[in-house]
Structures are given as C-alpha cells and as structure tokens.
Amino acid sequence: MEKKTKDFVLNFARSVIKAYVEERRILEVPKDCPKELKEKRGVFVTLYKNGMLRGCIGIPYPVASGIENLRNAAVAATRDPRFPPLAKDELKDVKIEVSLLTEPKVIKVSKPKEYLEKIKEGIDGIIIKKGLCEALYLPQVWEEIPDKVEFLESLCLKAGLAPDDWQRAVLYKFQVDAVEE
C-alpha cells in the first residue's frame, strides 16, 4: 500500500471514529477514495490505548467495498463488546491500526498435520470454522503466539472449541496490508 493510501485510510478511520464517538454520526463513504478501497475487501480496525487492546472489530469477507467495510468496522470497534463503549475523553489516547485483508481461502489438506506445513507464521491470518463455531486471528497475533500449534489451539478456544479441534475443522488463510498510527 502506498503512503498516500495509508494516510487516507488512517485519516478516514480517525474521522469516522471521532464523528461516531462525539456525535453518534456515521460519516458518508467518500467518493474520492483510493482505487484499491473501491474494490471489495475485508477490513479490521484495531484500537489501542496506552499500548493495550481497546477494541478490534472487522469484516473478514469481501462483502462490500474496502471503504464501506473500513467505515463500518471503525464504528463497530468503538463498541467492541469486550470493552465499555469508547468515550470522548479517550480519543486522544487511542491509536488506530487498520488491516486490509486478502480474500480468505480454504487451506486444502488431506491430513490435519499438513496445516502446520501450509501456514506461514507472521504472514497468514487464520479463520477456523467447525459447525456454527468460527473465529479469526489476524497475522499480527503471531507476535504474541509464535508457535503454530499453540496459535491454532488458542484460536480454537476463541471459537468455543476444544483446543485440538483445529484437526477436525476447516481452516482458511489470508494476508493483510496493515497500517497504524
């Protein structure tokens, strides 16, 4: 992603969050956004306050344009159910990270152990699906959980599954273009 696009993404995300938190107003999607944001893309918006996670919500699948998903994820990140709603006085302390996702693709394997060969730590984000359970880790999570088996076990727990259910689930992988303030 070129610098002009990165700046646009961060400025737009900041504007959306500010307008929503201060006025409960949802900004219109700008028509003059960079071309790559007009394409359908999954997007995640992560908020950090004093270096700690303060919210992270995304739309992993390319169901709408990147710019629409960016706006919607930015608003949703201010209301991440794991935290109290973002308050006006927190805006100055919040740092924003935006991840633009490639389309998630099924990892095809004949044996579960092959997942470990086909996943690239630090590069691939992973979605796990089994029955009605589903969870996602962005590639940035590899910094916290660098071991592939531990990564997959933790993702299973996030999805409400048993730690070893990754061996009986469907895994998808994707990559991100991430930009942060």
C-alpha positions in Angstrom: 0.0 0.0 0.0 1.5 3.3 -1.0 1.9 6.2 1.6 -0.9 8.3 0.1 -3.3 5.3 0.6 -2.0 4.6 4.1 -2.5 8.2 5.1 -6.0 8.2 3.6 -7.0 5.0 5.4 -5.8 6.2 8.8 -7.3 9.7 8.4 -10.6 8.3 7.3 -10.7 5.8 10.2 -9.9 8.5 12.7 -12.6 10.8 11.2 -15.2 8.0 11.4 -14.3 7.1 15.0 -14.3 10.8 16.1 -17.7 11.6 14.4 -19.3 8.5 15.9 -17.9 8.9 19.4 -18.5 12.6 19.7 -21.8 13.0 17.8 -23.2 9.4 17.1 -22.9 10.4 13.5 -21.9 7.9 10.8 -19.9 9.5 8.0 -20.7 9.0 4.4 -18.3 7.0 2.3 -16.1 9.4 0.3 -16.4 9.0 -3.5 -12.8 10.2 -4.0 -11.1 7.3 -2.1 -8.1 5.5 -3.5 -8.9 2.9 -6.2 -7.9 -0.1 -4.1 -10.5 0.8 -1.5 -13.3 0.7 -4.1 -12.7 -3.0 -4.5 -14.4 -5.5 -2.3 -12.1 -6.2 0.7 -12.3 -7.4 4.2 -11.2 -4.9 6.8 -10.3 -4.9 10.5 -9.9 -1.9 12.7 -8.0 -2.3 16.0 -7.8 0.3 18.7 -5.0 0.5 21.3 -5.0 2.7 24.4 -1.6 3.0 26.2 -0.4 0.0 24.2 -3.3 -2.2 25.3 -6.0 -3.5 23.1 -9.1 -1.3 23.4 -11.2 -2.7 20.6 -10.9 -4.8 17.5 -13.7 -5.5 15.1 -13.7 -6.4 11.5 -15.5 -7.7 8.4 -13.3 -10.6 7.2 -15.0 -11.3 4.0 -15.2 -9.0 0.9 -19.0 -8.4 1.2 -18.7 -4.7 0.3 -16.0 -2.2 -0.8 -13.0 -1.7 1.3 -14.0 1.8 2.1 -17.5 0.8 3.3 -16.1 -2.1 5.4 -13.5 0.4 6.8 -16.2 2.8 7.9 -18.4 0.0 9.4 -15.5 -1.7 11.2 -14.3 1.7 12.6 -17.7 2.4 14.1 -18.0 -1.1 15.4 -14.5 -1.0 17.0 -15.7 1.8 19.3 -18.4 -0.6 20.6 -16.4 -3.8 20.9 -18.5 -5.8 23.4 -15.4 -6.9 25.3 -14.9 -3.3 26.5 -17.1 -0.3 27.5 -18.0 1.9 24.6 -15.2 4.3 23.6 -15.6 7.6 25.4 -14.9 11.1 24.0 -12.1 11.7 26.6 -10.3 8.5 25.3 -10.0 9.7 21.7 -6.7 11.5 22.3 -5.1 8.4 23.8 -6.3 5.9 21.2 -4.0 4.7 18.4 -5.6 3.1 15.3 -4.4 0.1 13.2 -6.2 -0.8 10.0 -5.8 -4.2 8.3 -7.0 -4.7 4.7 -7.5 -8.4 4.1 -7.0 -10.5 1.0 -9.9 -12.9 0.4 -9.8 -15.8 2.8 -9.0 -19.1 1.0 -9.6 -22.7 2.3 -6.4 -24.5 3.2 -6.7 -27.8 1.4 -5.1 -30.7 3.2 -5.5 -34.5 3.2 -4.3 -34.8 6.8 -4.6 -32.3 9.6 -0.9 -32.2 10.2 -0.5 -30.6 6.7 -2.0 -27.4 8.1 1.2 -26.9 10.0 3.2 -27.0 6.7 0.8 -24.8 4.8 0.5 -22.0 7.3 3.2 -19.3 7.3 3.7 -17.8 10.8 3.8 -14.0 10.8 2.3 -13.8 7.3 -1.0 -15.7 7.3 -4.1 -14.8 9.3 -6.3 -17.8 10.0 -10.1 -18.4 10.2 -11.3 -21.6 11.8 -14.8 -23.0 11.2 -16.4 -26.0 12.7 -20.2 -26.3 12.8 -21.5 -23.0 14.0 -18.3 -22.0 15.7 -15.9 -19.6 14.0 -13.0 -17.4 15.0 -10.3 -15.4 13.3 -6.7 -14.3 14.2 -5.0 -11.6 12.2 -1.4 -12.2 11.3 -0.3 -9.7 13.9 -1.3 -12.3 16.6 1.8 -14.4 15.7 3.8 -11.8 17.6 2.0 -13.0 20.8 1.7 -16.7 19.9 4.6 -17.7 17.6 4.2 -21.4 17.9 1.8 -22.9 15.2 0.2 -25.5 17.4 -0.3 -23.0 20.3 -1.7 -20.5 17.8 -4.3 -22.9 16.4 -5.2 -24.2 19.9 -5.7 -20.6 21.1 -7.8 -19.9 18.0 -10.0 -23.0 18.8 -10.6 -21.7 22.3 -11.6 -18.3 20.9 -14.1 -20.1 18.7 -15.5 -22.0 21.7 -14.0 -25.3 20.5 -11.7 -27.8 22.2 -8.0 -26.9 21.8 -7.3 -29.8 19.3 -10.4 -29.2 17.1 -8.2 -27.5 14.5 -7.5 -31.0 13.4 -11.2 -31.6 12.6 -12.2 -28.1 11.4 -11.9 -26.1 8.2 -9.1 -23.5 8.1 -8.9 -20.5 5.9 -5.9 -18.3 5.4 -5.5 -14.7 4.3 -2.9 -11.9 4.4 -3.2 -8.3 5.4 -1.9 -4.9 4.4 -1.7 -3.3 7.9 -1.1 0.4 8.6 -1.0 2.0 12.1 -0.7 5.5 13.6 
